[in-house]
Amino acid sequence: MTKTGAVGEPVAQPPASSAFLDVRDLKVHFPTDDGLVKSVNGLSFQLEKGKTLGIVGESGSGKSVTSLGIMGLHTAGQYGRRKAQLSGEIWLDGKELLSADPEEVRRLRGRDMAMIFQDPLSALHPYFTIGHQIVEAYRIHHDVTKKAARARAVEMLDRVGIPEPDKRVESYPHEFSGGMRQRAMIAMSLVNNPGLLIADEPTTALDVTVQAQILSLITDLQKEFGSAVIIITHDLGVVAELADDIVVMYGGRCVERGPAEKIFYEPQHPYTWGLLGSMPRIDREDTERLIPVKGSPPSLINVPDGCAFNPRCPYADKPADNASRTVVPELREVGSRHFSACHMNQEQRTRIWTEEIAPKL
């Protein structure tokens, strides 16, 4: 893990905001034999306690890499002899994480910030009981007896809706269903009352009914614990009712950021329009076809010049001077707390959205 600064020394200025989580110009690059993979290339956002941020985008857009960067989980061991190259700043409750000692970040992980992983069967150890793993997660941050820690594990399993928690605490991960494993993962993540909870695709591979239960559970527990929550997903429907703010990522960058109602009802970027058009709607005729985003996500080694979305954008020729293909667009404020990285002007975007896109959604 590296943090850039003058003469190679770590540089971190005190946070200018009171946000619980403040990510500033985060870059996460991976050296490979084929070139430098720019998985996250200049991402910034803020999150207050008690609020939920949704990070959405296609696979490969940099969502999960961002979450692992915040958690301090990009280590040399994951990528052979080559370390992940990190720069920027990540402030958590007044502490800068990228320039912090790795041991300090390890102490914060699980206590001040926790993560619900996409696949709980892989995240949970198959050789230890669910209770043993929750007890270990609790005792590493609290000087308590095994008996007290076990009682805490039973309490948390009960809170997340595991039936007969005093018995199931002795079960192994393979003895739980997919939904129950996800609940157990949530119990382990929240056992230390962390201020930040990151949920990376928390409903993947679960049926619709269980998905709704898991999302409702996360919402209820957030209200109880007052945590700041990040929901990472490729599905805008997942964050529609949960998120206060949304970050839309494409090609390792944020292309649009703002309050959830603005992203859904006044989106300002063609990629966001594409995501909305490809989202199933239960209030429409099932005979209507979804509108896919044409093409494939870009290579993060050879990101297209200009706007990374330009090869797939039907409006790439709208901006003057071929800017879409030559100039990387800046993230500009287009409304109150609403930002977009698009070369089209406000009038063009508003006309296309109201006349061409919105009527089809």
C-alpha positions in Angstrom: 0.0 0.0 0.0 1.5 3.4 -1.0 0.5 6.9 -0.3 2.1 9.6 -2.5 3.4 12.9 -1.2 6.3 15.4 -1.4 9.7 13.7 -1.4 7.9 10.3 -1.1 6.6 11.2 2.4 3.0 10.6 3.3 0.9 13.7 3.2 -2.5 14.1 4.8 -4.3 17.3 5.5 -6.9 17.5 8.2 -10.4 16.9 6.8 -12.2 20.0 5.7 -15.6 18.4 6.2 -17.4 16.8 9.1 -18.3 13.7 7.1 -17.7 10.4 8.9 -16.2 9.0 5.7 -14.4 11.3 3.3 -12.8 9.8 0.2 -10.6 12.2 -1.8 -9.2 11.5 -5.3 -8.7 7.8 -4.5 -6.7 5.9 -7.1 -6.1 2.1 -7.0 -3.8 0.8 -9.7 -2.4 -2.7 -10.2 0.8 -3.3 -12.2 0.5 -6.4 -14.4 2.6 -7.9 -17.3 0.1 -6.4 -19.7 0.2 -2.9 -18.3 -1.1 -0.8 -15.4 -4.7 -1.6 -14.5 -6.4 1.6 -13.4 -9.2 0.0 -11.4 -10.1 3.2 -9.5 -8.8 6.4 -11.1 -9.7 9.5 -9.0 -12.8 8.8 -6.9 -14.2 11.3 -4.3 -17.3 11.2 -2.1 -18.5 11.8 1.4 -20.8 9.9 3.7 -22.4 10.9 7.0 -23.3 8.6 9.9 -26.9 7.3 9.6 -26.9 7.8 5.8 -26.7 5.2 3.0 -24.6 5.6 -0.1 -25.2 3.4 -3.2 -22.3 2.8 -5.5 -23.6 1.3 -8.8 -22.1 0.3 -12.1 -21.3 -2.7 -14.3 -18.8 -5.4 -13.4 -15.3 -4.0 -13.7 -16.2 -0.4 -13.0 -14.2 -0.3 -9.8 -16.9 -0.7 -7.1 -15.5 -3.6 -5.1 -11.9 -2.3 -5.5 -13.0 0.9 -3.9 -14.5 -1.0 -0.9 -11.4 -3.1 -0.4 -9.3 0.1 -0.6 -11.4 1.7 2.2 -11.0 -1.4 4.3 -7.3 -1.6 3.7 -7.4 -5.0 2.1 -5.2 -4.4 -0.9 -2.1 -6.2 0.2 1.0 -7.4 -1.6 0.1 -11.0 -1.0 -3.0 -10.7 -3.2 -1.0 -9.7 -6.2 2.3 -11.6 -5.9 5.4 -9.5 -5.6 3.7 -6.4 -7.0 1.9 -4.1 -4.5 -1.3 -2.3 -5.3 -0.6 1.3 -5.9 -2.9 3.5 -3.8 -3.0 7.3 -3.6 -5.4 10.0 -2.5 -6.9 10.2 1.0 -9.5 8.2 2.9 -10.7 9.9 6.1 -12.7 7.8 8.6 -13.9 9.7 11.6 -11.0 12.1 11.5 -8.3 9.4 10.8 -6.5 9.2 7.4 -6.2 5.6 6.5 -3.9 5.4 3.5 -1.0 7.1 5.4 -1.8 5.2 8.6 0.2 2.3 10.0 -1.2 -1.0 8.6 -1.5 -2.3 12.1 -3.7 0.7 13.1 -5.9 0.1 10.1 -6.2 -3.6 11.1 -7.4 -2.5 14.6 -10.0 -0.2 13.0 -11.2 -3.0 10.7 -14.0 -4.9 12.4 -14.3 -2.3 15.1 -14.8 1.0 13.3 -15.5 -0.3 9.8 -16.8 -3.7 8.7 -17.8 -5.4 5.4 -20.4 -7.8 4.3 -18.8 -9.8 1.4 -20.5 -10.8 -1.8 -20.2 -14.6 -1.1 -20.5 -15.5 2.6 -19.7 -19.1 1.9 -16.2 -18.0 0.8 -15.9 -15.3 3.4 -16.8 -17.7 6.3 -14.2 -20.3 7.3 -15.6 -23.8 6.6 -13.8 -25.5 9.5 -15.1 -23.3 12.3 -18.6 -22.9 13.6 -20.6 -19.7 13.0 -20.4 -18.9 16.7 -16.7 -19.5 16.9 -16.1 -17.0 14.1 -18.4 -14.3 15.6 -16.8 -14.8 19.0 -13.3 -14.4 17.5 -14.4 -11.2 15.7 -15.7 -9.8 19.1 -12.9 -10.8 21.4 -10.2 -9.4 19.2 -11.5 -5.9 20.0 -12.9 -6.5 23.5 -11.3 -8.0 26.6 -14.1 -10.3 27.6 -14.4 -14.0 28.5 -15.4 -16.6 25.9 -18.7 -17.1 27.7 -19.5 -13.3 27.4 -18.5 -13.3 23.8 -20.6 -16.4 23.1 -23.6 -14.6 24.7 -22.9 -11.7 22.4 -22.8 -14.0 19.3 -26.2 -15.5 20.3 -27.6 -12.0 20.7 -26.4 -10.9 17.3 -27.7 -14.1 15.6 -31.1 -13.4 17.2 -31.1 -9.8 16.0 -30.5 -10.8 12.4 -33.4 -13.3 12.5 -31.6 -16.7 12.8 -34.1 -19.1 14.4 -33.0 -20.8 17.6 -29.8 -18.8 17.8 -28.6 -20.6 21.0 -28.5 -23.8 19.0 -27.5 -22.5 15.6 -24.5 -20.7 17.0 -22.8 -24.2 17.0 -23.6 -24.8 13.3 -21.1 -24.7 10.5 -21.5 -22.4 7.4 -22.4 -25.3 5.1 -25.3 -26.1 7.4 -26.9 -22.7 6.8 -28.9 -21.8 3.7 -27.7 -18.9 1.5 -29.9 -16.4 3.1 -29.0 -17.6 6.7 -25.3 -17.4 5.8 -25.7 -13.8 4.7 -27.5 -13.0 7.9 -24.7 -14.6 9.9 -22.2 -12.5 7.9 -24.2 -9.4 8.8 -24.2 -10.5 12.5 -20.4 -10.8 12.4 -20.0 -7.5 10.7 -22.1 -5.7 13.3 -21.0 -7.5 16.4 -18.6 -4.5 17.3 -21.1 -1.8 16.4 -19.0 -0.3 13.6 -19.5 3.2 12.4 -19.1 2.2 8.8 -20.7 -0.8 7.1 -19.9 -1.7 3.5 -22.2 -4.3 1.8 -20.7 -5.6 -1.4 -23.4 -7.1 -3.5 -25.2 -8.4 -0.4 -28.1 -10.0 -2.3 -26.2 -11.7 -5.1 -27.4 -15.3 -5.8 -30.4 -15.0 -3.4 -34.0 -15.3 -4.5 -36.1 -12.2 -4.6 -37.9 -12.8 -1.3 -34.7 -13.3 0.6 -33.1 -10.3 -1.1 -35.9 -8.1 0.2 -35.5 -9.5 3.7 -31.7 -8.9 3.7 -32.1 -5.3 2.4 -34.8 -4.7 5.0 -32.6 -6.1 7.7 -29.7 -3.9 6.8 -32.0 -0.9 6.9 -33.4 -1.8 10.3 -29.9 -2.5 11.8 -28.6 0.8 10.4 -31.4 2.7 12.2 -30.5 0.7 15.4 -26.8 1.2 15.3 -26.6 4.6 13.5 -24.0 3.3 11.1 -23.0 4.9 7.8 -23.7 2.3 5.1 -22.3 1.8 1.6 -24.3 -0.5 -0.7 -22.3 -1.7 -3.7 -24.3 -3.2 -6.5 -24.8 -3.3 -10.3 -28.6 -3.2 -9.8 -30.2 0.3 -9.5 -33.3 -1.4 -8.2 -31.4 -2.5 -5.0 -30.6 1.1 -4.1 -33.8 2.7 -5.2 -35.4 2.5 -1.8 -32.3 2.4 0.4 -29.8 5.0 -0.7 -29.8 8.6 0.3 -27.1 9.4 -2.3 -25.8 7.4 -5.3 -22.4 7.3 -7.0 -22.4 5.9 -10.6 -19.1 4.5 -11.7 -17.8 3.7 -15.1 -14.3 2.7 -16.1 -12.8 3.4 -12.7 -14.3 6.9 -12.4 -17.4 8.5 -11.0 -19.5 9.7 -13.9 -22.4 11.0 -11.8 -23.1 11.6 -8.2 -26.0 13.1 -6.3 -29.1 12.5 -4.2 -31.0 9.4 -5.1 -34.1 11.2 -6.3 -31.9 13.3 -8.7 -30.2 10.2 -10.1 -33.5 8.5 -10.7 -35.7 11.4 -11.9 -33.2 14.0 -13.3 -30.1 11.9 -14.4 -27.5 13.9 -16.2 -25.2 11.3 -17.8 -25.9 9.0 -20.8 -24.5 6.0 -18.9 -27.0 6.6 -16.0 -29.7 6.8 -18.7 -28.5 3.4 -20.0 -28.6 1.8 -16.5 -32.1 3.1 -15.9 -33.3 1.8 -19.3 -32.0 -1.7 -18.6 -33.7 -1.9 -15.2 -36.8 -4.1 -15.0 -39.9 -2.2 -13.9 -42.9 -3.9 -12.1 -45.2 -1.0 -13.0 -44.9 -1.5 -16.8 -46.3 -4.1 -19.2 -44.1 -7.2 -19.3 -44.3 -7.2 -23.1 -42.1 -4.0 -23.2 -38.4 -4.8 -23.9 -35.6 -3.5 -21.8 -33.1 -1.2 -23.4 -29.6 -2.6 -23.0 -26.4 -0.5 -22.9 -24.8 -1.4 -26.2 -21.2 -2.6 -26.3 -18.9 -3.8 -23.5 -17.2 -2.1 -20.6 -13.7 -0.7 -21.4 -10.4 -2.3 -20.6 -9.0 -0.7 -17.5 -5.5 -1.1 -19.0 -6.4 0.7 -22.3 -9.2 3.1 -21.3 -10.5 5.0 -24.3 -9.3 8.5 -24.8 -11.6 11.3 -23.7 -14.8 10.1 -22.0 -14.4 6.4 -21.3 -18.0 5.9 -22.2 -17.7 7.5 -25.7 -17.4 4.2 -27.7 -20.9 3.2 -26.3 -22.5 6.6 -26.1 -25.1 7.4 -28.7 -24.6 11.1 -28.1 -20.7 11.2 -28.4 -21.0 13.4 -31.4 -23.1 16.1 -29.7 -20.2 18.0 -28.0 -18.2 20.4 -30.1 -14.6 19.9 -31.2 -14.9 16.1 -30.8 -14.3 16.6 -27.1 -15.9 13.3 -26.1 -13.1 11.4 -27.8 -10.2 13.7 -26.8 -10.8 15.3 -23.4 -11.5 13.5 -20.1 -14.7 15.3 -18.8 -14.5 16.8 -15.3 -17.1 16.1 -12.7 -19.1 19.4 -12.6 -22.0 20.5 -10.4 -25.2 20.4 -12.5 -27.6 21.0 -9.5 -27.7 21.1 -5.8 -25.3 18.4 -4.6 -25.6 16.8 -8.1 -22.5 16.3 -10.3 -22.0 14.9 -13.7 -19.0 14.2 -16.0 -20.4 14.8 -19.5 -19.2 17.1 -22.3 -22.8 17.9 -23.4 -24.2 21.2 -22.0 -27.1 21.4 -19.7 -29.6 22.3 -22.4 -28.6 19.3 -24.5 -28.8 16.9 -21.6 -32.2 18.2 -20.4 -33.7 18.0 -23.9 -32.4 14.4 -24.6 -33.6 13.2 -21.1 -37.1 14.8 -21.3 -37.8 14.2 -25.0 -36.0 10.9 -25.8 -35.1 8.9 -22.7 -37.7 9.6 -20.0 -40.8 8.8 -22.2 -39.3 5.3 -22.8 -38.7 4.4 -19.2 
